[in-house]
Amino acid sequence: MTYTQAQIDRANAANLEDFLRAQGETLVRSGKEYRWKAHDSLTICGNKWFRHSQSKGGVY
């Protein structure tokens, strides 16, 4: 699937916390970040994420 730059920019600006909650996912507060209960090695802060088990992260 090909995405336009506008679609990519819109996705990058999305708030992951709000998006995951709207999908019914549970987030657990961990300091100033949240951990995704389904994938506890993933932390989220606004539109940024980090997967600790894989040492990868960025803007969604």
MOQUI-V214623 format. One line per field, one symbol per residue. psi: psi as a letter, one per 40 degrees, with the letter a starting at -180 (. if undefined). burial: 1 if it has 24 or more other ideal C-beta (glycine too) atoms within 12 Angstrom, else 0. A space follows every 50 residues. Layout:
psi=???
burial=???
This chain:
psi=hhiiddddddddeihdddddddeeihhhhgbeiihhddgeehihhbeiih gddefiaah.
burial=00000000000000011001000000100000011100000111100011 0000000001
